[in-house]
Amino acid sequence: MSRIGKKPVPVPSGVQIAINNGTIQIKGPKGALEQRIPAGVAVQHDQADGSIKVTRQSDARHLRALHGLARSLINNMVTGVTDGFSKSLEVIGVGYSAKVQGKELVLAVGFAHTVNMPIPEGLDVAEPKTTSVAMPGIGSVPVTAITISGTDKQKVGQFAADVRAVRPPEPYKGKGIRYKGEEVRRKVGKAMAGVE
């Protein structure tokens, strides 16, 4: 039995559950989400104790995997429509910046052009704020904080990964886009290059 799959998903008050034709719809204060239920997995909403229970038809290997996956996806949906998810990124570097223009996130990260990224439907990007941070070996560097939030955990994580991929942090000066709190392994530059 899957340890994750057999745990009931608690449903807070104010959240509505609808299970129809192999899909589950969850509505809450922050929005509504829909997810297809994998074949071989059954989902029941227990009105008595206000929880969602996930069961599987057999102990086949692929169903054991889907059992825990389905329960985790449903739990993320409930969390998403009640509290939401967010990811924070930092743009570090002199001359590097980020701003929101309409439905686009505009990044200036050392290229000859700006990078315009359309913000996916259902996501919200807070207006980036710039502060100054002292970094070892470089001195004071401007850091722009980007916060991406939404109800769908997968969408939030994917967009954050796409933004980071525009200019991943480089290992010498640490310039680039990184997740907040991400450790970047630094390399020592060739300080003695050309010295004989």
C-alpha positions in Angstrom: 0.0 0.0 0.0 1.3 3.4 -0.9 2.0 5.4 2.3 1.2 8.7 0.5 -1.7 7.3 -1.5 -3.6 5.9 1.5 -3.6 9.2 3.5 -6.9 11.1 3.1 -6.6 14.6 1.8 -8.3 17.1 4.2 -10.7 19.5 2.6 -11.0 22.9 4.3 -14.3 24.7 4.6 -15.2 26.8 1.6 -13.7 24.3 -0.9 -16.1 22.6 -3.3 -15.3 19.2 -4.8 -16.9 17.7 -8.0 -16.0 14.3 -9.4 -17.4 13.6 -13.0 -16.4 11.4 -15.9 -12.8 10.6 -14.7 -12.0 14.2 -13.7 -11.9 16.0 -10.4 -12.8 19.7 -10.1 -11.8 21.7 -7.0 -13.0 25.3 -6.3 -11.8 27.5 -3.5 -11.3 31.1 -2.6 -8.2 31.5 -4.9 -9.8 29.9 -8.0 -10.7 26.6 -9.6 -8.6 23.7 -10.8 -9.4 20.5 -12.8 -7.4 17.3 -13.0 -7.9 14.0 -14.9 -7.9 11.0 -12.6 -5.6 8.2 -13.9 -7.2 4.9 -15.1 -7.2 2.3 -12.4 -7.4 4.9 -9.6 -10.7 5.8 -7.9 -11.3 9.1 -6.0 -14.2 9.5 -3.4 -15.2 12.6 -1.5 -16.2 11.6 2.0 -18.8 14.2 3.1 -18.9 12.9 6.7 -15.3 13.7 7.7 -14.7 16.2 4.8 -11.8 14.5 3.1 -10.9 13.0 -0.2 -9.8 9.3 -0.4 -7.8 7.8 -3.2 -7.9 4.0 -3.9 -6.5 1.7 -6.6 -7.9 -1.3 -8.3 -5.0 -3.6 -7.9 -1.4 -3.9 -6.6 0.1 -3.7 -10.1 3.4 -1.7 -10.1 2.2 1.1 -12.4 -1.0 1.5 -10.3 1.0 1.7 -7.1 2.9 4.6 -8.6 -0.2 6.3 -9.9 -1.9 5.9 -6.5 0.6 8.2 -4.7 0.8 10.6 -7.7 -3.0 11.1 -7.8 -3.2 11.8 -4.1 -0.3 14.3 -4.3 -1.8 16.1 -7.3 -5.2 16.4 -5.5 -3.5 17.6 -2.3 -1.6 20.3 -4.3 -4.9 21.3 -5.9 -6.6 21.8 -2.5 -3.6 23.8 -1.3 -3.5 25.8 -4.5 -7.2 27.0 -4.3 -6.9 27.8 -0.6 -3.4 29.2 0.0 -1.8 29.3 -3.5 1.9 28.7 -4.4 4.7 31.1 -5.0 8.3 31.0 -6.1 10.9 33.8 -5.6 13.8 34.5 -7.9 16.7 37.0 -7.7 18.3 38.8 -10.7 21.8 39.6 -9.7 24.2 41.8 -11.7 25.2 45.4 -12.5 22.8 46.6 -15.2 20.5 43.5 -14.8 16.9 44.3 -14.2 13.3 42.9 -14.5 9.9 44.6 -14.8 6.3 43.7 -15.6 4.8 45.4 -18.6 1.2 44.4 -19.1 1.1 40.6 -19.5 4.9 40.2 -20.0 7.9 39.9 -17.8 10.7 42.0 -19.3 14.3 40.9 -18.4 17.5 42.9 -19.1 20.2 40.4 -18.3 23.3 41.3 -20.2 22.1 40.5 -23.8 22.1 43.1 -26.5 18.3 42.9 -26.3 15.7 42.5 -23.6 13.9 39.2 -23.1 10.1 39.4 -23.1 8.4 36.5 -21.5 4.6 36.2 -21.7 3.1 35.5 -18.3 1.0 32.3 -18.5 -2.7 32.5 -17.8 -3.5 31.9 -14.1 -0.2 33.2 -12.9 0.6 36.5 -11.2 4.1 38.2 -11.2 4.5 40.9 -8.6 6.2 44.1 -9.7 9.9 43.3 -9.2 11.8 45.3 -6.4 15.5 46.2 -6.6 17.7 46.3 -3.5 21.5 46.4 -3.0 23.4 43.4 -1.5 27.0 43.1 -0.6 28.6 40.0 -2.2 32.0 38.6 -1.3 34.7 39.4 -3.8 32.5 41.8 -5.8 31.2 44.4 -3.4 27.7 46.0 -3.5 25.5 44.5 -6.3 21.9 45.3 -7.3 19.5 42.4 -6.7 16.0 42.4 -8.3 13.5 40.2 -6.6 10.8 38.5 -8.7 7.8 36.7 -7.1 5.7 34.3 -9.2 2.4 33.1 -7.6 -0.6 31.1 -8.7 -3.0 28.2 -7.8 -1.3 25.6 -10.0 2.0 24.4 -8.5 3.2 22.9 -11.8 2.6 26.1 -13.7 4.3 28.2 -11.0 7.4 25.9 -10.9 7.6 25.6 -14.7 7.5 29.4 -15.3 10.0 30.0 -12.6 12.3 27.4 -14.2 11.8 29.1 -17.6 12.7 32.5 -16.2 15.9 31.1 -14.5 16.9 29.4 -17.8 17.1 32.8 -19.5 20.4 33.5 -17.7 21.4 30.9 -15.1 23.9 32.1 -12.5 27.5 31.9 -13.7 30.1 30.5 -11.3 32.7 33.3 -11.3 30.9 36.4 -10.2 27.5 34.8 -9.5 25.7 37.0 -11.9 22.4 35.8 -13.4 19.0 34.6 -12.3 18.7 32.2 -9.4 16.0 30.9 -7.0 15.9 32.8 -3.7 18.2 31.0 -1.2 19.9 29.0 -4.0 23.5 28.2 -3.3 25.8 28.9 -6.3 29.2 27.1 -6.2 31.8 29.7 -7.0 35.0 29.1 -9.0 38.3 30.9 -8.5 39.2 32.9 -11.7 42.5 32.7 -13.4 44.1 35.4 -11.3 47.6 34.3 -12.4 46.9 34.1 -16.1 49.7 35.5 -18.2 52.2 35.6 -15.3 55.4 33.7 -16.0 
